[in-house]
Amino acid sequence: MKKLITASLAAFLILSLSSCVVTEDLNIDTQEGGSSSANIQVEDFFVSVLEDFSDLSTDLPADTTVMDASINNFSSALKKGKTISNVDFTKIDDTHYVGNFDFNSLNELITDLGKIDNQTLLTLKDTTLSFNLDMDNYDQLVKVIPFLADPNFETFGPTYNQGMSEADYYDMISYMLGEEGPDKIASSLITINIKTPSPITSFTGGKKIDSTTFCYQFPLIDFLLLNKSLHFTLTW
């Protein structure tokens, strides 16, 4: 856990363990490019946990928190992407951040960040977008987000905990992080909103908000255990 924040952040999921609400808005244009906007709101409880467990906190300037460093690393990782531009992350207050960036190709976005050939996490074919995450391709996510392989994080993630019941997981979290931990994780959600360039014709795994807006949402616990695949398809 001490090295949880020391690696570069390469996708919004890297913030999931420390966040109460993460919302990702993805706008796709007709050339496969588009823009991303992230809204990250962090509970004071999780900020305290990160400060307590991270060895980075003692090396930071007085006016910089562990979450500040995490967001800065996330921004830096995105700026190195060949298909990514106009990266801008802003701190709204001590527990609230917003970030934006543009991408030239959605198909190449994860490949660019993770240096993965034939990645299966997020793919766009013609006008059908597919997302799938399970233990069969979890190693691809690890390449995009290297800290997931850190032994200190693996204690909390699906590599160690797949097959564990939610009740047993929350018992473990209560022991390790205190009584507040289970309720905070149970109330944490990851939301992906996707704006399509033309009306949606079919979808699975989420819900249609309007003719060109799709929402996919899952509880943080589903990612931490990954006992079932996280997936959606969307066609326009």
C-alpha positions as CSV (number, residue, x, y, z in Angstrom):
1,M,0.0,0.0,0.0
2,K,2.9,2.4,0.7
3,K,3.8,2.6,-3.0
4,L,0.2,3.0,-4.1
5,I,0.7,6.5,-5.3
6,T,4.2,6.4,-6.6
7,A,3.6,5.1,-10.1
8,S,2.3,7.2,-13.0
9,L,-1.5,7.2,-13.4
10,A,-2.6,6.2,-16.8
11,A,-6.4,6.1,-16.7
12,F,-9.2,7.4,-14.5
13,L,-9.6,3.9,-12.8
14,I,-6.4,4.5,-11.0
15,L,-8.3,6.9,-8.8
16,S,-11.0,4.4,-7.9
17,L,-9.6,3.1,-4.7
18,S,-9.3,6.6,-3.2
19,S,-12.4,8.2,-4.6
20,C,-16.1,8.2,-3.7
21,V,-17.3,9.4,-7.1
22,V,-15.6,9.2,-10.5
23,T,-17.5,10.4,-13.5
24,E,-15.9,10.1,-17.0
25,D,-17.6,11.9,-19.9
26,L,-16.5,10.6,-23.3
27,N,-17.4,12.5,-26.5
28,I,-16.8,10.7,-29.7
29,D,-16.8,12.4,-33.1
30,T,-17.2,10.8,-36.5
31,Q,-13.4,10.4,-37.1
32,E,-13.0,8.1,-34.0
33,G,-11.4,11.0,-32.1
34,G,-13.0,13.1,-29.5
35,S,-12.6,14.4,-26.0
36,S,-12.7,13.2,-22.4
37,S,-13.8,15.0,-19.2
38,A,-13.3,13.6,-15.8
39,N,-14.9,14.7,-12.5
40,I,-13.2,13.3,-9.4
41,Q,-14.6,13.9,-5.9
42,V,-12.7,12.3,-3.0
43,E,-13.9,11.6,0.5
44,D,-11.9,13.2,3.3
45,F,-11.7,9.7,4.8
46,F,-9.8,8.3,1.7
47,V,-7.5,11.3,1.6
48,S,-6.5,10.5,5.2
49,V,-6.0,6.9,4.3
50,L,-3.7,7.8,1.4
51,E,-1.7,10.2,3.5
52,D,-1.3,7.6,6.3
53,F,-0.2,4.7,4.0
54,S,1.8,6.5,1.2
55,D,5.6,7.0,1.6
56,L,5.3,9.8,-0.9
57,S,3.5,12.1,1.5
58,T,6.7,12.9,3.4
59,D,8.5,13.9,0.2
60,L,5.9,16.4,-1.0
61,P,6.0,20.2,-0.7
62,A,4.0,21.6,2.2
63,D,1.2,22.8,0.0
64,T,0.9,19.5,-2.0
65,T,-1.2,16.5,-0.9
66,V,-0.9,12.9,-2.1
67,M,-4.0,13.4,-4.2
68,D,-2.5,16.5,-5.8
69,A,0.6,14.4,-6.7
70,S,-1.7,11.6,-8.1
71,I,-3.6,14.0,-10.3
72,N,-0.3,15.6,-11.5
73,N,1.1,12.2,-12.3
74,F,-2.1,11.3,-14.2
75,S,-1.8,14.5,-16.2
76,S,1.9,13.9,-17.0
77,A,1.2,10.3,-18.2
78,L,-1.5,11.5,-20.5
79,K,0.7,14.3,-21.9
80,K,3.2,11.6,-23.0
81,G,0.5,9.9,-25.2
82,K,1.1,10.3,-28.9
83,T,-2.7,10.4,-29.7
84,I,-3.6,12.7,-26.8
85,S,-3.6,16.5,-26.6
86,N,-4.9,19.5,-24.7
87,V,-4.5,17.9,-21.3
88,D,-5.7,20.1,-18.5
89,F,-6.4,19.1,-14.9
90,T,-7.6,21.6,-12.3
91,K,-8.0,21.4,-8.5
92,I,-11.4,22.8,-7.5
93,D,-10.9,22.3,-3.7
94,D,-9.1,19.9,-1.4
95,T,-11.2,16.9,-2.4
96,H,-12.4,17.8,-5.9
97,Y,-10.6,17.7,-9.3
98,V,-11.7,18.1,-12.9
99,G,-9.7,17.1,-16.0
100,N,-10.0,17.2,-19.7
101,F,-8.1,15.9,-22.7
102,D,-8.6,15.3,-26.5
103,F,-7.7,12.1,-28.4
104,N,-7.2,11.5,-32.1
105,S,-8.2,7.8,-32.1
106,L,-10.2,6.0,-29.4
107,N,-8.9,2.7,-30.8
108,E,-5.3,3.8,-30.2
109,L,-5.9,5.5,-26.8
110,I,-5.3,2.5,-24.6
111,T,-2.7,1.0,-27.0
112,D,-0.8,4.3,-26.8
113,L,-0.9,4.4,-23.0
114,G,-0.2,0.7,-22.4
115,K,1.9,-0.2,-25.4
116,I,-0.4,-3.1,-26.0
117,D,-0.9,-4.9,-29.3
118,N,-4.4,-6.2,-30.0
119,Q,-5.8,-4.8,-26.7
120,T,-9.4,-5.9,-25.9
121,L,-10.3,-3.5,-23.1
122,L,-11.9,-0.7,-25.2
123,T,-12.4,-1.2,-29.0
124,L,-14.3,0.7,-31.7
125,K,-15.2,-1.1,-34.9
126,D,-17.2,0.9,-37.4
127,T,-19.8,2.4,-35.2
128,T,-19.8,-0.1,-32.4
129,L,-17.9,0.6,-29.2
130,S,-17.1,-2.3,-26.8
131,F,-15.7,-2.3,-23.3
132,N,-14.8,-5.5,-21.5
133,L,-12.7,-6.1,-18.4
134,D,-12.3,-9.5,-16.7
135,M,-9.5,-11.6,-15.4
136,D,-8.6,-12.8,-18.9
137,N,-7.6,-9.3,-20.0
138,Y,-6.9,-7.7,-16.6
139,D,-3.1,-7.9,-17.4
140,Q,-3.8,-5.4,-20.2
141,L,-5.2,-2.9,-17.7
142,V,-2.1,-3.5,-15.5
143,K,0.1,-2.4,-18.5
144,V,-2.0,0.8,-18.8
145,I,-1.9,1.3,-15.0
146,P,1.4,-0.2,-13.8
147,F,0.8,0.4,-10.1
148,L,-2.0,-2.3,-10.2
149,A,0.9,-4.8,-10.2
150,D,2.5,-3.3,-7.1
151,P,2.3,-5.9,-4.3
152,N,1.0,-3.3,-2.0
153,F,-2.0,-2.6,-4.2
154,E,-2.6,-6.3,-5.2
155,T,-3.8,-6.9,-1.6
156,F,-6.8,-4.8,-2.4
157,G,-7.4,-5.7,-6.0
158,P,-8.8,-8.6,-8.0
159,T,-5.5,-10.5,-8.4
160,Y,-5.7,-11.5,-4.7
161,N,-9.4,-11.2,-4.1
162,Q,-11.3,-12.6,-7.0
163,G,-13.7,-15.2,-5.7
164,M,-14.0,-13.5,-2.3
165,S,-17.5,-12.6,-1.2
166,E,-18.4,-8.9,-0.7
167,A,-19.0,-9.6,3.0
168,D,-15.6,-11.1,3.4
169,Y,-13.9,-8.3,1.5
170,Y,-15.6,-5.7,3.6
171,D,-14.5,-7.5,6.8
172,M,-10.9,-7.3,5.5
173,I,-11.2,-3.6,4.7
174,S,-12.7,-2.9,8.1
175,Y,-9.7,-4.6,9.7
176,M,-7.2,-2.9,7.5
177,L,-8.7,0.6,7.1
178,G,-11.1,1.0,9.9
179,E,-14.9,0.8,10.4
180,E,-15.6,3.6,7.9
181,G,-13.9,1.7,5.0
182,P,-16.6,-0.7,4.0
183,D,-19.4,1.9,3.8
184,K,-17.2,4.3,1.9
185,I,-16.3,1.6,-0.7
186,A,-19.9,0.3,-0.9
187,S,-21.1,3.8,-1.8
188,S,-18.4,4.5,-4.4
189,L,-19.4,4.4,-8.0
190,I,-17.6,4.6,-11.4
191,T,-19.7,6.3,-14.1
192,I,-18.9,6.5,-17.8
193,N,-21.1,8.8,-19.9
194,I,-20.6,8.5,-23.7
195,K,-21.8,11.0,-26.2
196,T,-22.2,9.5,-29.7
197,P,-21.9,11.4,-33.0
198,S,-25.3,10.1,-34.2
199,P,-28.4,8.4,-32.6
200,I,-27.8,5.2,-30.6
201,T,-29.3,2.2,-32.4
202,S,-28.5,-0.6,-29.8
203,F,-26.7,-1.2,-26.5
204,T,-26.1,-3.7,-23.8
205,G,-24.8,-3.4,-20.2
206,G,-25.9,0.2,-19.5
207,K,-28.7,2.6,-20.2
208,K,-29.6,5.2,-22.8
209,I,-30.0,8.7,-21.4
210,D,-31.2,10.3,-24.6
211,S,-30.8,9.6,-28.3
212,T,-27.1,10.2,-28.3
213,T,-26.0,9.7,-24.7
214,F,-25.2,6.3,-23.1
215,C,-24.4,5.7,-19.4
216,Y,-22.4,2.8,-18.0
217,Q,-22.1,2.7,-14.2
218,F,-20.7,0.1,-11.8
219,P,-19.9,-0.1,-8.1
220,L,-16.2,0.2,-7.1
221,I,-16.5,-3.2,-5.3
222,D,-17.2,-4.9,-8.7
223,F,-13.8,-3.7,-9.9
224,L,-12.0,-4.6,-6.7
225,L,-13.3,-8.2,-6.8
226,L,-13.9,-8.6,-10.6
227,N,-15.9,-11.8,-9.8
228,K,-17.9,-10.9,-13.0
229,S,-16.9,-9.1,-16.1
230,L,-17.4,-5.4,-16.5
231,H,-18.7,-4.8,-20.1
232,F,-20.9,-2.8,-22.4
233,T,-21.5,-2.5,-26.1
234,L,-22.8,0.6,-27.9
235,T,-23.8,1.1,-31.5
236,W,-24.9,4.2,-33.3
